[in-house]
């Protein structure tokens, strides 16, 4: 079965210019592969997932492509849309963590200047993808735990759900200890959500 890309390693070294208002270069190719990936299944989806991963690992624009991948997944119409990104990002390991940590700092700084209650935006789905991906990535456990628990906001239930599920993804004694501590949260939603996760 032919690949969407002839040679990914060469393609990202020869980024083209925009033409007729459409991006013909790396981001355009990345988005094209994503569309095929989202519509594919079985072996073909795995093949395309690996091509996207190659871009994320080796492109000099890796950070912007991670942003692109998450945005494409969040905006997709399929029921499993967020997992289109979660199935790829954990394989980036430390590079994913660097991205997530930088994004967290930028996001909090941006909103805390005026609207502290709006930190962790722009989108709960975006943070769900990042937190679940960090939880599943091959990153030092202590680093993952510190990052994930630092994102808990009682007033944001979407983020709280992502934190609980990400801790469950880690699946370790320390992660379950963190979950058990959350069952004592004053916010009843977080406490019940966490207890349900522990009961599963």
Beta strands, then each sheet from edge to edge (+ up, - down):
end
